[in-house]
Amino acid sequence: MSFAKNELGFDVPYSGIIKAKDIDFHYITKRYDRINGLKYNQVDFAQVLNVQSDDKYKSSSEELFHAINIKLSSSDAKLEALMFYYYSYLIKHADLHLKNIGALEIGMKKYILTPLYDVISVGVYNGDSWDLGLSLKKPPKKPKNWNIQDFYKLAKIVAISQHSFKKEARSMTKIFITKMPQYIDKLREFEKTYPLDMQQTRVGSYKSFSQRVENMYKEKIIQLKKLGIIQELNLIDIAGGLLNREHISDSK
């Protein structure tokens, strides 16, 4: 959520993690559909597609983007939805189902993309997770190893040119490659005071949260290279330092 807001400029409401009375923590997001006594209508895309909550993973990305093309009122809103999808792919947001993306009415029955209210990286705590919550087409299958052509197909549905998507994707991927290490460093500093042991290894030690984030980050860059996305976006020079380190190709 922080990376989406601070580095990529997405509309992200105030959010945070608070300690409960017991050992649990809770994730909170400030409501953005209530301002100065006014109530703004919001619908998620399960509602738009008339899909029951239990079936929120059973649609397809193509079906979702056909609904986005009809529901969202402007090309800018449709491009923002497409780039949110691409960002979700970069961070392995495998929980991105129909109820985690929505449309917000701003008056006169015009809709924009909702602020990003539930963005998580399943890839951090499950490295073998899907890249996204929905497959490209029906019938559903594990949405892994998307290539740039898959995103071009979604772009075409919402009338975004390949050139426009490629330009935005290059900028976003470059920021992801160059800026994410700074967030990992901040996590390491935080863990000096507040340890975030996350995963027990076979030898009984623990991997920290920062280690898991770093693994996800490195594995994603390798995946982007293997699928030709780094090459398509002309980012070999930017990603080269990581891709040339042979030991990360076997990182788990």
Number of C-alpha atoms within 10 A of each C-alpha: 18 16 15 18 15 11 13 16 10 17 16 21 17 14 15 12 10 11 10 9 7 6 6 8 11 9 10 13 14 12 12 16 16 11 9 5 7 8 12 13 14 18 17 18 22 23 15 17 14 9 16 12 12 8 12 19 19 18 22 21 25 20 16 21 21 15 17 25 18 13 23 22 17 16 14 13 19 24 20 17 25 23 20 19 18 22 19 21 22 23 21 28 24 22 21 23 23 26 20 17 23 24 23 21 20 14 9 6 11 13 22 22 26 22 18 19 20 17 21 15 23 21 24 22 14 13 18 13 19 21 27 28 27 27 21 23 13 13 9 14 13 13 19 18 15 17 15 20 11 13 22 17 17 22 24 14 19 21 13 18 15 17 10 11 21 17 12 18 20 17 14 18 22 17 15 20 18 11 13 16 15 10 15 18 13 12 19 18 13 13 15 9 8 10 14 17 15 15 15 11 9 7 6 8 10 14 14 18 20 23 19 21 22 19 17 24 22 20 19 20 22 18 18 21 18 13 15 14 21 23 14 15 17 13 17 15 10 15 20 13 9 16 17 10 9 9 9 14 15 8 11 11
